[in-house]
Amino acid sequence: PKIVFFGEGLPLRFQELYRADLASCDLLIVLGTSLVVQPFASLVGLASRSAPRLLVNRDPAGTCDQLSGGFRFHFEEEGKNWRDAWYKGDCNTGCQELAAGLGWRADLEALVESKGVAKVDRAPWAPEVEVPEIEGTAAL
């Protein structure tokens, strides 16, 4: 779903897929959260051990001293942090800067301006994946 309110149950599809999805992810991006509400707080620690993890947030959240398998970007010692980064700021600006850094600024601006209707090219390295429609949502 696009949103789940506090206290609402998660869809069955989430329960069926989250472990495999996280174990196979290439990159984990976490946006705008306190990472204190379960089960989402624990998802950070389930990402593939080789996947870089990025937190885009105004405040640090989900660090390993507060959360099992949490972010380690707060460590300055050599070897303590090898995959985690924190962008300190709001989600919109963080996503705009990430898109700009990847060369996708124009695509992101077109999608925002068109409310998601604009056609943008798939990254050359991204495989074509058919995404089945999920009840109540449009296919991605």
Summary of the structure (lengths in Angstrom):
residues: 140
radius of gyration: 16.5
end to end distance: 12.4
largest distance: 47.1
contacts: 291
relative contact order: 0.11
helix: 28%
strand: 11%
